[in-house]
Amino acid sequence: MKKIIFLLVFTISLAACNHHVAEQNYIAIQGIDSSKKPGDNFFLYINSKWNDTAQIPPSQSGVGAYMFMNYPQRLRLQGILDSVSKATNIAGSIEQQLGDFYASGMDTVAINKRSYDPIKPMLGVIDSIHDVAGVLRFAANGDKINNSSILSFGVGADNKNSNLNIAHIYQTGIGMPDRDYYFKTDSSTVAIQTAYKKYLASLFTLTGSDEATAVNNATLVYGIEKQLAASHKTNIELRDINANYNKMPVAVLVKRQPNIDWLNVLTALGAKTDSIDVAQTVYYDKLNGLLTSIQVSDWKVYLKANTLTAFARRLSKPFGDAAFEYTKVLQGQAVQKARGEIMADAVDQSLGEALGQLYVNKYFTEDARKRALELVNNLQKAFATRIDHIDWMSDSTKQKAKEKLFAITKKIGYPDKWRDYKNVHIKSNTYFENVVSAANNNYQYQLQKLGKPVDRSEWFVTPSTVTAYYNPSANEIVFPAAILQSPYFDDAADDALNYGGIGMVIGHEMTHAFDDQGAQFDKDGNVKNWWAKGDYARFKVKTQQVVDLYNTFNVLDTVHVKGALTLGENTADIGGVSIAYDAFKLTQQGHDTITKIDGFTANQRFCISIAHIWRVKMKDTYLRYWINNNPHSPPMWRVNGPLMNMPYFDKAFNIQPGDKMYVAEKDRIKIW
């Protein structure tokens, strides 16, 4: 990752704008590579000079904006935690909870002295298992402390009754990121498979097995995981909303999968329900068979491996080192993160809204919140106008689309009410137990919602995370405080930069309400067909154009963007840029096509800002990992893909036939 200085993509300058007599402050554009043609690769035209000099910190897999901004964010959080951990805090206060949790994890001397003693009771429970019922009981109890093995249980809104929280279960059971890692035979994947098996063997060695037994155990565990992986849906198949919603009575499950013994499993989970949404039924059908075809003794080895991988980074240094050796091969990270950064991330995961309160108090202003809301409102208006002018949608569907658009809930900065963590038991010298207590608290927090109305005020990310999201079941868009900073948003910046930056992000999230998945939810968050006959079919034809275009983008040697996997995000990018531009045209600066700031017209600054907010440099290893697992296209194509379909981009930078990014008017993708 980079240092803070690289995060600040723009610098403040004092200069006279063309066509203005008076001098004014503005944010200058720097680093453009004039040796490149903007019409051949706009991302590189704007970012290649930065890319040539930016250094990826050894502890990171990439540097720049987007998700990699979370590195400097963690340094900010670390500063907050360093301060509260050294202060004298009131017992029971969030400062005391945060400070003691952080201090317990920073005390590596105590952690190393304990070795794997904290996890021995769990391993002892596994040793005492003598039947399938014991395997399932351990799996259910593990799920309550973030040790999901063969069961993955959750509580959330019902896709077809979005006001009610119901039980969901999902495919799980594998240690590598995705099913395909178990079946691909290319050299990079084989290297990951080898590293993963070595990691498993190392964990068994560290807990007392001799080398031969450890290797045999690792092979056994890998074999079980591969059988489970064969039943998994692919990342692309998981995008099918209806195929991944299978709500059924528990009584039906009991008959369908008798070996799982659902009544006792639900009792162990503490879940009182008469129905469950079995998101991926094939997985649980497969598990039902494997529970009896695989010996209990082998399941015990599997559960030990799963438990050790779940908690390896919470144990002594040799366990963390073993985990890192696998991560290094998987993601290309050269050295381990500093302990303070690791702990800032751990606290954020365990006590996120408590830490978020301190972050917001220090780094976020109400002025930023108000201006961001203004941008959101302007984009909403612009989107409504675009819907009015769509030529492939009937009037009745347009009306429903606008109803959904204006029903979107807007969440900006931080929650209106904060979670408390009074049930988390924290001591400054018991890191492992603190982690387990926080995990169990998070589980109980979810469980208590089962069968109750959905709380529409709830947030699903922390305010300090650089991200944004659209939640279709709540029809809401969410922009945490952490993304409302440079390069996405700057209260001192001109509208061109803010609308090209956070404006694109806002438009992107709004468009998710109408992408290939979001379009299947109505304004109340229910999966329901609200389209007039023929409209959705025409929409599908339009989105296939997106799939086809992005499939052509070459990422690395023979690796291409996966158009089907990234369809929703690419559709949102294309729509988001269009909506942001139209909203920008509603501003005073947007009406001015002549005046230049720092040598660039308003439209040029708008496009440049889009390229700046995806300014990212990644290691090739991580880029391969990204392509396999991330539903977003890599940053370069989040810039070039949308802009090559925008006529104002052609005019702003004089893009001509023959330029690599030139697309004829008749071939441009126009959805929203």
HELIX and SHEET records of a PDB file:
HELIX    1   1 ILE A    4  LEU A    7  1                                   4    
HELIX    2   2 PHE A   42  THR A   53  1                                  12    
HELIX    3   3 TYR A   66  MET A   69  5                                   4    
HELIX    4   4 ASN A   70  LYS A   86  1                                  17    
HELIX    5   5 ILE A   94  MET A  106  1                                  13    
HELIX    6   6 THR A  108  ARG A  114  1                                   7    
HELIX    7   7 ASP A  117  ILE A  119  5                                   3    
HELIX    8   8 LYS A  120  ASP A  127  1                                   8    
HELIX    9   9 VAL A  132  ASP A  143  1                                  12    
HELIX   10  10 ARG A  179  TYR A  182  5                                   4    
HELIX   11  11 SER A  187  LEU A  206  1                                  20    
HELIX   12  12 GLU A  211  ALA A  229  1                                  19    
HELIX   13  13 GLU A  237  ARG A  239  5                                   3    
HELIX   14  14 ASN A  242  ASN A  244  5                                   3    
HELIX   15  15 VAL A  250  ARG A  256  1                                   7    
HELIX   16  16 PRO A  258  ILE A  260  5                                   3    
HELIX   17  17 TRP A  262  LEU A  269  1                                   8    
HELIX   18  18 THR A  281  SER A  293  1                                  13    
HELIX   19  19 VAL A  296  PHE A  311  1                                  16    
HELIX   20  20 ALA A  312  ARG A  314  5                                   3    
HELIX   21  21 LYS A  317  GLN A  331  1                                  15    
HELIX   22  22 ARG A  339  SER A  350  1                                  12    
HELIX   23  23 GLY A  352  TYR A  363  1                                  12    
HELIX   24  24 GLU A  366  ASP A  388  1                                  23    
HELIX   25  25 ASP A  395  ALA A  407  1                                  13    
HELIX   26  26 TYR A  431  LEU A  447  1                                  17    
HELIX   27  27 ALA A  481  ILE A  483  5                                   3    
HELIX   28  28 ASP A  495  GLY A  500  1                                   6    
HELIX   29  29 ILE A  502  THR A  511  1                                  10    
HELIX   30  30 HIS A  512  PHE A  514  5                                   3    
HELIX   31  31 GLY A  518  GLN A  520  5                                   3    
HELIX   32  32 ASP A  535  ASN A  551  1                                  17    
HELIX   33  33 LEU A  567  PHE A  584  1                                  18    
HELIX   34  34 GLN A  588  HIS A  591  1                                   4    
HELIX   35  35 ALA A  602  ILE A  613  1                                  12    
HELIX   36  36 ASP A  620  ASN A  629  1                                  10    
HELIX   37  37 PRO A  635  LEU A  643  1                                   9    
HELIX   38  38 PRO A  647  PHE A  653  1                                   7    
HELIX   39  39 GLU A  665  ASP A  667  5                                   3    
SHEET    1   A 2 THR A  11  ALA A  16  0                                        
SHEET    2   A 2 GLU A  23  ALA A  28 -1                                        
SHEET    1   B 2 GLY A  62  GLY A  64  0                                        
SHEET    2   B 2 VAL A 616  MET A 618 -1                                        
SHEET    1   C 4 PHE A 153  ASP A 158  0                                        
SHEET    2   C 4 ASN A 161  ILE A 169 -1                                        
SHEET    3   C 4 SER A 275  VAL A 278  1                                        
SHEET    4   C 4 LYS A 247  PRO A 249 -1                                        
SHEET    1   D 3 THR A 409  GLY A 413  0                                        
SHEET    2   D 3 GLU A 476  PRO A 480  1                                        
SHEET    3   D 3 TYR A 469  ASN A 471 -1                                        
SHEET    1   E 2 ASN A 554  LEU A 556  0                                        
SHEET    2   E 2 VAL A 559  HIS A 560 -1                                        
SHEET    1   F 2 LYS A 596  ILE A 597  0                                        
SHEET    2   F 2 PHE A 600  THR A 601 -1                                        
END                                                                             
